[in-house]
Amino acid sequence: MTGRLPIRWRLTLWYGAVLAAVLTIFAAAVDLLMTRLLQMRTDRNVEHQVAVIEEQIGQFQDAGSLRERLGSIFNKHPAFEMQVTENGDRAWLRSEGIRNSGLPRPASPAPALARGVYEDVSIPDVGPCRMLSKAIETPYASLLVQVAMSTEMNAKHLGELRSVFLSTGPVLLVAALGCGYLLARKALAPVGRLATEADQITATRLDRRLATPNRDDELGRLARTLNGMIARLEHSFGEIQRFTADAAHELRTPLAALRSEAEVTLLAERDPAEYRRTLESMLEEIEHLTRLTENLLNLCREDSQVKASLKDLRLDEVVREAAEPMAAVAAEAGQRLVLSRDMAPCLVRGDRDQLHRVVVNLVDNAVKYTPAGGLIKVSLALRDGKARLAVEDTGVGIAPEHLPLIFKRFYRIDASRPRRSTSTGLGLSICQSVVQSHGGTIDIRSEPGVGTRVTVSLEARPFETPRREEAAPSRRPWPPYLGSV
């Protein structure tokens, strides 16, 4: 039920509950202490009176003189009721207030009576009392001295104290609840202001930030956390807007080309050969659109963090399956694609289709930006629990100022690299997303006019057959950067 209340009310109720518990414990402790102190005072008083009677007993040597002395001195007392009996039966002294009833005989044994026994008793016509009984041995008799003192005044004092607690406690609790509510309201007022400011931040106003008057307290840290979240949202929204604009631009260009070719072709009658050339050109643009759409779909899947079906697989087999068919593409462009002979057999935890796409994209990029007569090499090495896939070419290279931007979506270096209709500018972005989702890294090193080397690192472990365990061949060292085959 309390979970549905506002925080200020919950804080107030918790504060009231804690305060009520503290007040209750305090009142109980004071009551217990006061009861103990009053009882100790009463015990001292009756003990003192017993000592006075004992002193009088010690001054007389005969029983008759002692009885007369006790009767004349202790017959009547405003605070105490006294009784002296011989062997607990024959009364030598019985004060006026207990003349008829007397004091009850203690049930304690003789050794305890010799030291003195305290009891709480109720005496007719007197009421509740505190009584001390003590046995005294004299030459002429064994006497039992008893002194009782009324505890009515003690009960009265305790009753007044409890009345004060019962009358002032609820008033103090209500006042404390009111103060607690005001304090909770004041303490949570900055949270209300933060909520009001946060409500004003929308998708079109992500440049605004929450005020942080005190950056070191809890609310300041909360405001900084929210500001950081808003900054990340602003960056993400900006990326989405740029991505949408770039995608629209990339899609508009081939669509415009398709429409233009169709309109020009339909302006006049043409022979079948010209229609065929137009259709072939339109088919190339359609293939480019298909590739672009597939790349956009892959990026959307990566951005939405759709979990791939990860399982143990042979990375060297995936590399060969993806790279070997690309040899024909490289040969058509007048290049030579070489796979390293000593690819390290290794197992990785990954998705075969996605890793296959990474290899194809990297080799395809190398083919696109390597001139005729160039060389493309694919190698795989295993070192320190890392599988390192390297795709190396002797192409045009990348200038240093472009390397930090090369993984941005739709980024192309038009000024220094050839632009072809098949290029979408999404290949490296897809590769980076896939590699990162597999817990790996991708690195590019390039030198303009010399070539480019792309290295993908993934967690891996060696795959060894029993035959390889018997006679493991020597492994060539990690191939040097842009080295020969």
N, C-alpha and C positions, 0 to 999 in steps of 0.2 A: 504493500500500500504506500509506504514512504517513497518507493521508487518513482511514483507518479507525481510527487510533489516537486515544486521548484527547489533548486539547490539551496537558496537562502532559507527556506522553511526547513529543509532537512538539516542544515547546519544548526539552525536555532533549536530544533527538537533534540538533536544529539547534544548540543551544549546544555540544554535544560536537563536532559537525562543524566549527564555526567555531574552537573551541579547538584541535582537532587540526591544522587548517590553520595557525593562528597558531604552534603549537609547531613544526610542520614547517618553516615559513619561518624561525622564529627559530633552530632548530638548524642549518639549511642556511647561514644568514647567519653564525653563530658559527663553523661549520666552515670556511667560505670565508675569514673574517677570520683565523682562527687559522693556516690554511695559508699565507696571505699573510704574516703576521707572522713565522712560523718561516722561511719562505724568505728574507725580507728580512734576518733576523738571520744566516742562513747566508751570504748574499751579502756582508754587511758583513765577516764573519769572513774569508772567502777573499780579499776585496778587500784587507783589511788585511795578510794574509800575502803577497800579491803585492807590495804596497808595500814590505814589509820586504825581500823578495828584490831588488826593483828598487833599493832603497837600497844594498844590498851590491854589486850590479853596478856602480853608479856610483862606488864607492870604489876600484876597481882599474883599472889601466891596461893590464895584460897578461893574456892569457887563462889562462896556467898558474896564476898566483896566484889568479885568480878561481875556477877549477875546484876548487882545493884548499880555498879558503874555503867555497865552497858545499857541498862534500862534508862538511867538518868540522862545519858548523853545521846544515844541513838534511837530513842523511842520515836521520834518524829523528825523527818527531814524533807524539805521541799522538793528535792530532786531524786532521792534514792529511796528504795524500799530495801530494808536489811533484815536478815534473819541469821541467828546463831543457834544451832541445835547440838545436843550432846548425842553422839553416835547416830546422828541423823533422825532422832526420834523426839527426844525431850527438848523443848524450846527454852533457850536461855534468853533469847531476844527475838522479838517480832514487832516490827515497826507498825505504826498506827494504820497505815493504808492496807496492810495485809493481815490485820488482826484475826480476821475470820478465815481467810483462805490459805494464808501462808504461801511460801514459795515451793515449787515442785522440786522433788529430790532428783538430782542428776543421775543419769543412767551410766555414767562413766565409771570405770574401775578405780580402786583406791590409789594406785600409783599415779594415774592421771589427775586425780583430785588433789594430790599433794603438790602438783605443779600449778594447778588452777585450770578450770574448764569453762570456756565461754559458750553460751547457748542463747538462741533466740526463743523466747517463751511468750505465752499469752497469759496474763494474770487477770482473774476476775476483778472487776471494779477499777482496774488500772489500765489494761490494754496491752498491746504488744510492748515487750521490754527486751533489753539486752542484759543477760545475767551472767555473773562470774561466781563460780563455786570453788572453794578452796578448803582442804582439810588441814587442820592445825593440831598438832599433838602437844598437850600440856601435862604437867605432873599429875593432875587430878582428873583429867577427862580428855577424850578425843572429840574435838569440836569441828563442826562443819559451818564455815562462814560463807554466807551467800548475800550478794549485793546485786540488785536489779535497778536498771535505769530505763525510764520510758523512752521509746523511739518514736513517739508521736511527732515530736518536733522535727526529727530527721525526715520523716515521711512528708511533713508539711513543706519543708524546704525543697525536697525533691519534687513534690507536686508543683510548686511554684516555678521551679526551673523547667520542668516539662511543659508547663503551660506557656512559658515564654517561647520555648522552641516551637510548639504547635501553633502559636499565634503569629510569630514573626517569620517562621520558615516559609510558609506559602507566599507571604507578602514578598519576602526576599526572592523567592523563586520566580514569581511573576515579574518582578522588576528586572531580574537578571535575564529572563526570556525576552522582555522588551528591548533591553540593551543589546542582547545577543542578536536579535533580529536587525537592529539598526547597524550594528557592526558588520554583520554578514552582508547587509544591503550595501554598505559603504565599500566593503572589501570587494564585492562582486560588481560594483559599478564600472570599473575599467573593462571587465569582461563584456558588459552590455555595450559599452562604447566600441569595443573591438568587433562585436557582432554587427552593430549598426554600420560600421565602416566596411566590414566584409560584405554585407548585403549590397553595398553600392558598387562593388567590383563585379563587373559582368564580362562576358566574352569580348565585348568591344572596349572595355576599360581596364584591361589587364596591366596597364602602365601604372596604375595607382598602387600605393603601398600603405600598410597599416602603420599608425604612429606608435613609436616605442619610447615613452617618456623616460622609463628606467630600464635600461637594457640588461641589467644584472639580476633583476628579480624574476619570479616565475612567470609573470605576465609578459615581461620583456622577452624572455626566452620563447614564450608561446607566440608573441608577435613576430619575432625573427623567424621562427619555424614557418609560420603562415606566409610571411613575405617570401621566404625561400620557395615555398610551394607555388605561390603565385608567379614568381619569376620563372620557375620551371614550366608552369602552364603557359605563360606568355611565350616562352621559347618554343614549346610544342605547338601552340596555335600558329606561331609564325612559320614553323617548319611545314605544318599542314597546308597553310595558305600558299607558301612557295611551291610546295609539292603539287598542289592542285593547279596552280598557275602554269608550272612547268609541264605537267601532264597534259593540260588543255592545249598548250602551245605545241607540244610534240605530236599530239593527235591531230591538231588542226592542219599542220603542214602536209602530211600525206593525204589527208582528206581533200584539202584544197587542190593538191596535185591531181588526185583522181578525178575530181569534178572538172578541173580545167581540161585534162586530156579528153574526158568524155564529151565536153561541150565543143571543143575544137574538132573532134572527130565527127560529131554530128552536124557541123555547119555545112558540110558538102558531101556529095557522094564520093566514096573512095574505093580503091580496088581492094580485094581480099588481103593482099600482103600488108597494106597500111593498117587495115583493121587488126591483123594479127600482131603487128608491132605494137599497136596501141594496147591491145589486150595483154601482151607480154609485159609492157611497162606498168600497166595497172596491176598485174599480178605481183610484180616486185614490190609495189607500194602496199599491197594487201599483205604480203609476207612480212613486210616491215611492221605494219599495224598489228599483225598477229603476234610477232615477237615482242613488240612493245606492250601489248595487252597481257601476255603471259608474264613478262617481267613485273608489270605493275601488280598483278595478282600475287606473285611470289613475295613482293615487298609488303603488300597488305597482310599476307599471312605472317610474315616475320614481325611486322609491327604489332599485330594483334596477339603475338606470342602463342600461336597455336603450337602445342607440343607435338614434336615429331616422334615417330616410333623409333626410339633409339635401341640398338642392339649391337652385339659384338660382330664386327665384320673385318675382313682383310682389306686394309687400305691400299696395299700394293695392287690387289686385284681390281679395286675400283679405279685406281689411277690408270691402269692399263686398259680397262674397258672403255674409259672415257677418252683417253688420249690417242689410242691406236686408230680409231676411225677418223680423227682429225688430220692424219697424215695425208689423206687424199685431198683435203681442203688446202693444206699447205703446199702440196705438190702442184695443185691447180694455180696457186699464186706464185709459183716459181721458187718456192722455199723448200727447206729440208727440215722435217720434224724428227728428232731423235729421242728415244726413250733410253734412259740409263740402264745398262745391263745388270747392275748390281743393286736394284731396288730392294730395300730392306723389307722382308716379310714382317708385318706387324699388325696387331689387332687394335682397333679403336672402337669406342662406344659412340655410335652415330647413326645417321639416317643415310642409307645408300643413295637414294635419289638426290638428296640435297648435296652430298659430297660429290656425286657425279656431276651435278650442275656447276659446282665450283671449278672443277678441273676443266670442264668444257669452256666455261666463260674465260678462264685465265688463258687457255691455249688459243681460243678465238681472238682475244685481244692481242695476243702476241702475233697472230697471223695478220690481223688487220694493219698493224703498225710496224711491220717488218717489210722492207722492200724486197723485190725479187732477188734471188741469190742468197738471201739471208738464212740464218740457222736458228732453230728453236729447239731447246733441250728441256726435257722433263726428267726430274730425278726425285728420289725419295730416300731419306736417310733416317736412322733411329739413333738417338743419343740422349742419355740422361732421362729416359722415360718420356721423351718427346719425339714425335714423328714430324719431320720437316720435309714438306713437299715444296719443291722449287721449280718454277717455270721461268726459263731464261731465254732471252731473244737478243738478236743483234740489230734491233730496229732503230727508229729515230730517237728514242729516249724521251725523257721528260725533264723539263727545266726545274731547278730546285724550288722556285717560287710556286710551282703548280702542285708539288707533291702533297702539301697539307690539305689541298682541296680535291684530290683525285677521287676520294671515296664519296663525295657529295653526289646526290642524285641529279641526273641530267647534266653533269659537268663534263664538258668536252673542251679540249684545247685546240680550237679551230685554227688558230694562227700558225701553229707549229706542227700540227698533225693532220693527216688527210681525213676528210669527212666523207663517210660513205652512207648510203641510204640504209644499210643494215645496222648502223650504230645507233643505239638508243641512249647511251650515257647512263645505263642502269646496271651494267654487268658487275662492276667492282662494288657497287653498293650492295648488290645481292650477295656477292662473295663475302663481304665483311659481315653482313647480318647472319649468314649461315655459319661462318666460322665462330663468331662470338656466341651464337646459340649452342655451339658444341664446346664452349669453354676454351676456345683457342684464340690465336692471334694471327694477324696477317700483316706483312711488312713489305714495302716496295722500296727498292734501291735502283736508281737510274742515273745515267749519264747521257746528256744529249749527244747524239751522233754515234754513240757506242752501243747502247742497248739498255735493257731493263731486266731486273730480276725480282720476281714476286715470290715470297716465302710464306707458307702457311704452316703454323706449328699447332699440333694437337697432342693431347695426352694419349700415350700409346704404350703397349707392351709387346715384346717380341713374340713372334709366332714361329715355333720351331717344331719340325717333324722329328721322329726318332732317328731318321737317317742323318739329319743335320746335326743332331746331338752327338752322333758318333764321330762325325768329321765335319766340323764347322769350317767353312772356307774363310779365308782372310778377307776383311772388309776394307774397301778403299776409303781413304779419308774423305771428309766433307768436301765436295767439289768447290774449288775457288770461284769467287765472283766473276761472272762473265768469262769463265775459262773455256778452253776447248773441250771438244767431246772426247 
